[in-house]
Structure formats: C-alpha cells, structure tokens
Amino acid sequence: MKRSHGACLTVLVLGIFLTASKGLGEEPRPGVVAERTRAQAREALADSIPRRELELALRQRQEILGEVKERIRMLGVKASAEELTDLLGQAAHLGIGMDKCSLGLLKAGDCRALKAEISDVERRFRQAAGVSTREFRSGRRDAPPLADKIGRPSLSKSQTCTCALSVYSGYRWMDPWWGLECNNHASHGVCSNNVDSAHTAGIGAMTGDVDLYFGGGAYHQHQSCPDDHVTCFHGPSTSNPGEWGNVCSCDTWHSQSYDPYSAWYAGSLSDSQWVHQLSTPYVTVAGSCNGNYVSVKEYIQEHDPICCDDPMGDLWTTVQVADGSGVTSGQAQLTNCNGGSQSGVYPYCGTFGATIYVAYICSTAGEPDPPCDPDGSGAQSCYDSGGSWDPNSCYCQYPCIHDSNCSEWDDVNCVCLRV
C-alpha cells in the first residue's frame, strides 16, 4: 500500500537520527530538535524585547547618522541620510512590535495596524534609497545566486522528484580575531587599546538569513532569522545566552582569555547545540531524486538595533539527496578579510563556519530519460577544456579564467573588481 506524504513527513520528523560531528556525542532526532528550537527561540525572543527596547533608547542619533552616511557611500545610494535614519528608527521600533505580535502579546487589530505601518515604512525607504531596509542595513544588494552555487535544473521530461526537506545547524565556530561589537557599533573593527569599554558590550548575537535551493534553483525557500540568538548562528555564551563572547576579541586592554562563555573573550569559540532552521512542504522538481542536489546558503551578520549590521558573510554547502529517507551534511566556512568591519589583528581576517545538515524524504516518479551524452563525447570535451561535468543535466561548468588586465579578481563570481 502506498504511504501518504503525511505519513512520510511523520517519519522525517520523528524517525531520522542525526549524528553530531567532531565527536560531540549528541544524537537528537529532528522532531525533538525542531520542537526544542521553537520553544527556545520563542523564549529567547521574548527575553530579547526589553533589551532591544533599551538599546534603541540608548542609541544616539548622531552616532546612527554617521553610520547611515557611511552605508550610503558604500552602496552608492543617493538619498538623504536624515530621512533614512528616521525611517530606520521607525522600522526598528515597528519590528519589535511585530515580534510582540508573533508572541501573542498584542491584540489582532493592533498587529494589523503595525503590519500596515511597517509596510509603509519599507515602501518609503525603498522609494528613497532604491534598496530595502534589509539590504541597506546589511550593506548587500540582493542578487540571484550563481549557477555554480545551486547547480542547474534537470532537463528530464519524464521523471520528477518529490521531497520534504529540513535544515539543521549542528556545529558552529568562530576563530579570533573579530571587531564586530567594538565601541557600541560606533567604530566597527577599530581594535586597539583605546576601545571605549563603557560603551562596548564585548559580546554579540548573530542574525541573518537562511536560503534553501532545490533542483538547481527550481525551488527556493527563504527564512529571515529573528533577533532570538538561536536560529541563524547560536553561540555558546552563558552570560548572554546564545551570543558570542569573541565578537570584539582583538588585542585591547579589556580582552580576557580565562572565561570563554562571557564577554571580551580573546580566543576561538564553538557551539554544538543542534538548531532547526527551516522545513519545506513536499515539493516537486524535475529529474530523479538520485542525483538531485540541495544547496543551503546561510548569511551571517552581527546585529545592530537600528543601523548598521556588521556582515560576516555567506556559508554555502551543497548536498545530494536520494530516493528514500536520510540525512546528509556538509561543512562550510568563510574567511572574512573585510578590513574595518571584521578586522582585529594582522592579517585583519576572521574565519567562521558551521556543519549544516539536511534531513530528507524523497521519491522519484516516472521512467529515466535516454542518456543525454550516450557516447561520452560531451563529458570528454568538457574535461579537455578544464571544466567540470554534471551527468544529470549534461552541463559543463567551465573554469574561471582571469583577465590579465585585471588587478583584483573575484573568483567566486568570476568578475573583475578593479582594473
């Protein structure tokens, strides 16, 4: 008898065991992890509201205005810094209100009014700046992912793959040195012995976004991480649960090396708590499940209550699914040498990473297509050109060749940054 998708989803949630990496020893089931994460995130979000309201009250307008002007310059935006600062402040207050709504702390009518207000603020900001508040705060314009990150959609006309997918973060780490939360956001990355500890938390929480791409981008799901200290990049701190004590870990008078679970820690940190990040409904893409890929991008940033966030960067991993149920994982890391916002000590770089798990239940329907490269000539031609061959789509990814006239080259996007 054919099992229903609902029954399969129950198996996905309750029956698949995830084994923690690096000998951490924890083996939680996805259903347990997801429920625990939801409860923890909800509690942390509720606890964060008084802190965030206090942070907003303490932020000085001139300090914010200076950061907004710098972000305007960096993004090439033509807009009034005064107007954008006002709108960002409104958005921050309204965002806290919407979090109260998600916790059931406000009446439905008030929440509808808040939603309309925040939509109006977002519309006015985009009209003035040409970008969203999220893009402006992060300093990154939205752009579609490259094919080499998410693969190519299958060209199959006779087979389909249906899957339910869940993404978990199972292990996260940050090496020193970082200058993310230095001087209360006023001087990102200024790491020296004159950091103003009276205005510096020396500890910080991470937010950002999680994006899942399935079937070469045929299906995409996005999850913005709330300021709950859990969803995006949970940290090991106990003095401020879920935060990272080494976000301002450069060599200052205030750094310490004896307590990794509190602020100003000048060393590497890791966190092994399993965190459920997103789940999809059953979705169908072209091609067989055997050979289909799931790509996950986790954008991580250190959060600022109004503006501007400190971008750490994107963690990418791509894993393969198959018919049946299972768990697959990939390790992702990024070294950020972004000068002022992430620098600490020479060579002014910070490295962070995570192990990302994808739990799946998948089934293939239909008969296989005839081979698209029956004699192997397409694959051979690709390899002869130095490319990489995808036998499922018969697509050749050619290598990125540098332009000799380019002085600074972006190998990830294969573009010249500066001639």
N, C-alpha and C positions, 0 to 999 in steps of 0.2 A: 504494500500500500504506500502511496506517495505521501511523504510528510509535508505538512503545510509550512509556509515560511515562518509563521508564528512559532511553530514548534522548533524550527531550526534556530530562530533567534533566541529562544529559551536556552538551547544548548550553548549558543555563543556566549550568553551572559553568565550561565551558571556552570558550564561544564569544562571550559578550556582552562588549563593551568598555565600560568606564566612563570617562568623560572628567572629569578633575578640574576643579572650579570655580575661579573667580577667577584663571584663567591660571596655575595651579600646574604644569601641564605633565605631570603623571603620568597615564598611561593604563593602569592594570593591568587584567588580566582577573579576573573574580570568583573563578575557581578558584584562580588564583595568590594573590590576596589572602586568600582563606579559609585556604589551606594555610599561608601565611606568618603570618597572625594566630594560627592554632592553635599553631604552633611557638613564636612569640614569647610568647604568653600562657602556655604551659606553662613555658618557661624563666623568665619573669618571676615566675610563681607559685612556682617552686622557689626562686628567689633571695629572694623575699619572706619565706619562712618564718623564717629566722634573725632577720631584722629585726623581724618581728611578735612573735616569742618574746621578744626583748629589750624591745620596747615594753611587752608585758604585764608583764614583770618589773620595769620601772621605774615603772609607774603606781602612784601612791599611793592606797590605799583611800579615804582621806578626801576626796581630790580627786574620785574617781569617785562617791562617795556624794553629794557636793554636786550634781553634775550629774544624778544619778538623782532626787534630791529636786526639782530644778527641772523635770525632764521629767514627773514625777508631777503636779506642779502644773499644767503646761501642758496635759497630756492629761486632767486631771480624774480620774486613776486613784486608787482607794482601795486602797492596798497598802502593805506595809512596805518602806521604802527599803532597809533592811538585807538583807531577803530577796531583793529584786530585784537588788541589787548582787551578791550571792553567785551568783545564777543567771546573770546576765550574764557574770560572770567565768568560770563553768564553760562557758557556751556559747562564749565566745571561745577557750578552750583546746581544746575539742572541735572547733570549726570548723577550727583549724589541723590537728588530727589528720585530719579528713575531707579536707582539701586534700592531706595526705601520702598518703592512700588514693588520691585521684584521680591522683596522680603515680606510683603503684605502689611507694611507699616502705614500706608496711606490709603485713603478711600479711592474707589474706582474712578469717580469723577475727577478728583484731583490728579490722578495719574494720567487720565486722558488729556487734561489741560497741560500737564508737564510735557507729555509726548508732543503735543502740538507746538509748544514753545520751543522745545529743543530742535524740532524740525525747522522752525522758522529761523532760529539762530544759525543752524547749519546752512540753510539756503542763503542767508545774508552773508555768511562768511565765504561760501563758495563764490558768490556773486562778486564779492570784493577782492578775493585773493586768487580765484581761479583754481583752488585746491580745497579739499575738505579739511576740517579741523584736525582729523586724524593724520592726514598726510603732512599738514603743517607742523603739528607737534612732533612727529617722528622725524621730520626732515627728509622724507622719502616720498616721491610721487608714485602713485600706483602704476604698475606696468604688468602686462601679461607675462607669465613665466616662459622661459625659453624651452624649445623642444628637447634640448639635451638634458633638461631637468625632469621633465614629466613624460618623455617618450612620445611616440607617435600613435594616434588612434589606429586600431586594427582595420585592415581593408577587407576583412572577412564579410561575405554576403550571406553565408549560410549558417554561421554559428553565433551564438550570443552567450555572454557570461553574466550571471546574476549573483551578486554578493551583498552581504551585510558586513560592515567593517567598523571596527572600534580602534581608536588610537590611545595609547598609553605612554606616558613618560616614566621610565623605570629607574633612571640613574642620571644625575646631573652633576656637573662640576665646574669650578672656576679656578683658574690659576691666577696668582698675582701677576702683574700689578694693575690696579684699576684706579681711575679717578672719576668715578661716576657721581658720587654723592658728596663731593667736596664743597665746602663753603656754601651749604644750603642752596645749591644749584646756581649760585651767582657766578662762579668761575669754574665751569666744568673742566676737570682734568688739570687744574693748576695744583700740582703736588709739590709742596715744599714745606719748610719748617715754619712758615707763617700762615698755614691754613687756620682759619678762624674757627676753632673748635666750639665756640659758644653758639655758632650758627650752623654747625655741621652735625648731622645725625651720625655719620660714620657707619651707617648701615642702611640697606635699601631693599625695596621689593621690586620684583620684575613683573611687567605686563607684556602685552604684545598681541600676536595673532597666531592661530594655527590653521593651515590650509591643507586639505587633502585633495589629491588629484588621482582619478582612477581611469584606466583605459586610455592613457595618453591624453588626459585632459577632457575626455568626453563627459566625465562627471567631476564636479568641483564642489566642495563644501568648505565654508569659511566659519571660523569661530574666533570672535574677539574675546580676549581674556579680561575679565573684570579685575578690579584692584582688590583681589581677595588673597593675594600672597600664596596662591595654591596652583591655579590652573596652568599657567604658562611655564613657570620655572621656579618651582617650590624650592626654598632654601633651608639650610639646617639650623638657623638661629633659634635659640630658646628665649633670649631676652626680648626679641621681636619675632614671634613665631612665623616661619615661612620666609623670612628675609635672609639676606646675605651680609655677613659682617665684614667682608673684604672688598666692598664696592669702593671704599676710599682707603686703599691699603698701601698707598705709596709712602715713601720714607718721610714721615713727619714726626714731630715731637710727640704726637698723640697716638701713633700706631703701637699695637701690642701684639705679642706672639705667644701669650700664655693661655688665652681663652678663645678658642675658635668659634664659640657659639654666641659671642656678643660683638659689639661694635669695634671698629678700628683694627680688625684682625689683619695682620700683615703676612698672610700665607695662603696656601691653596685650601679650597674647601670643596666638599662633595656632599650630596644628599641622595639617599637611596629610597625615599618614600615613593611608592607607586602612586601615580596620579592619572586618573581617567580624564582625557581631554576632549574627545568628541566621539560620537557614534553616528553612523548613517542609517537610513532606512534600507530596504532592499533596493538596489539599483542595478540596471542592466546596461552593459556596453557590448560593443561588437567583439567577436573573436572568442576563442577558447579561454577558459579560466587558467588552464595550464599554459603559462607564458604571459599572462596579463600582469601588469605592474600597478602598484600603489606608490605614489610619491607624497611625502609629507614635508611641508615647509613650516618651521617654527621660527617666527620673527620675535626676537627677544629685545626688550628695552628696559632701562631703569626709569621708573615712572616719576613724573613731576606733577604736582596737583593742578597746575594751570598751563605752564609752558616754560621750558620746552623739554621734552623727553630726551634721554641720552640713548641713542641707538647702539646696540651691541652687534646686531646683525642677524642673518638667516642661518638656521641649521636645516640642512636638506638631507633626507635619506630616501632611498627608493628600494622597495622590497617586492618580492614576487609572491603571488597567491597561486592557489591550485584548486582543483575540484576537491570538495570535502571541507573539513574544518581544521583550523590550526592557528598557530601564532608564528609570526616571522618578525625579525628585528633588524635594525641597522644602527650603527654608531655614526654620529655626526659631530663635527667640531669646527670651530672657526677661530682664526687668529685675527684680531682687530688691531690694526695699527693706524687708527684714525686720528692721530695727532691729539689735539686738545681735549676731545671729549672722552677718550679712553686711555690716555697716556698716564703712566705713573713714573717709572724709572726707565732708563735706556734699556732696550731699544724702543720704548714707548709703545708696547704692544700688550694686549691681554688675550688669553686663549680660554675659551669655554666650550662645553659640549654636553651631549646627552645621548643616552641609548633610548631609541624610540621603538615601540612595539606596535604591531598591527595584528589584531585578532580578526579572523575572517571565517565566514561560512559561505561557500561558493558552489555553484552548479552550472555546468555547460549544457546548452541545448543546441540541437542541430548536428549535421554531419560536417566533417572537416572540408575546407575548400581544397581544390587541387593545389599542389605546391606552386608558389609564385616564382620560384627560381629553380626549376626542375633539374637543370644541368649544372647548377652551382656557379655559372659564369658571372652572375651579378655579384655574388659574395666575393668571388676571387678578384674581380675588378675593384671592388671596394677595398679589400685588403691590400691590393697592389698600390692603391692610392694613399695608403696610410690611414684609412678610415676604419670605423667600427660598424659591423653589420648586424642588423636586427632581423633574424629569420622569420619572425612573426609578421612583420609588416614589409619585409624586403626593402628596408630603408637603410641608406648608408649615411652615417654621420661623419663628415669629412673633418680633418683636423683644422684647428685654428692656425692660420699662417700669418705671422707678424708682417706688418708693413715696415720696410727698412727706414722710412721717413718718420716713423712714429717714435717719440721719445718716452711715452708712457702708455703701456698696453694693458687692457683689461682682458685677461684670458678667459674669465668666466663668461662674459658676454661677447667676446671676440670683437671688440671695438677699440679704436684708438682714442685715448683720453686726452692726449696732448701731443701736438706735432713738434 
